Amino acid sequence: MFGADNADGSRSVTVTRLGSLEVRLTELAPDAVAPCMPPFWLEVFPLASQSPIECYGCFEFDETELASAVDLVLEAARLADSRDFPTLQ
């Protein structure tokens, strides 16, 4: 499911594209993950930028985390429609 390993040992895949947005799922390298840090990150990027406008870390995709991920993507799509792209600090 994941693409080739990145230079830092993580693996990423584009999950979907929604208009001007791309949704990526990244699995961090096992040796880069602290015990309290989620190993999976869902990030939403405008296609014209490499800076995420939304991100969500999760440990597994149980029902609650999947619902949160869907909410994140829907909110990002709403922001894209309004062209109100905040950047993450």
N, C-alpha and C positions, 0 to 999 in steps of 0.2 A: 504494500500500500504506500509506503513512504518512498521518496526519491532517494537519490544517492546521498551518501554522508556529506555534510558540510565540513568545512575546514576545522570547526570546533568540535566535531564528533556528533553534532545533532543531525536529525533527519527531518526534512520538511516535505509537505505535499500541498498543492493547491486543492482545496476542497471544492470551491465553487467561485464563480464570478457573478456578481450582481451589478449590472450596468457598469458604472465606473469603479467598482470595488472588487477586490480579490480577497478571498478568505483562505488563510493558510493554517495548517495544523503542523506544529513542530513538536517532535519528541527530543528532549534534551539528552545528551550523552549521559549514561548511567553514572559515570564518575564525576559529572558536573552538578549532580543534584544532591542538595542537602536533604536530610530526612524530612524537614518540614516544607520543602519546596516542591510544588507540583512539577511532575516530569513532562506534562503535556501543556502546550500553549496554543490557543486559538487566537489568531491575530487578523485584523481587518485593515487592509491597505487601500488607499486610492491608487488606481493603476498608474497615475502620473507621479507617484511618490514612493519612496522606500521607507517612509515613516508611518508606523501604525497609528490609526485613529482610535482603535479600540483593541483591547486584549483581555484574555481570560485564561487563567491557569487552572488546571484540574488534575486530580490524581487518577481518576478513571471516569468513564462516561456513564455513570449511573443515571437514573431518571432525573434527579435534581440537577446534576451538573449539565446534562444534555439540555434541559429546559433553560438553564441559565445561558448556555452557549447560543441557543436559538434566540433568546431575548437580546443578547449582545449583537448578533448579526442583524436582527430586525431594527434595532436602534441605530446601528451604523448605516443601514440602508435609508432610514428616515433622515439621518443627518446628510447623507449624500444627496438625497432629493432636495433638501433645502440648501445644499452647498455650504453648510456650516461645519467645516472640518476642523475640530479642535485637534491639537497634537498632544501626545502623551508627554509628560514631563519626566 
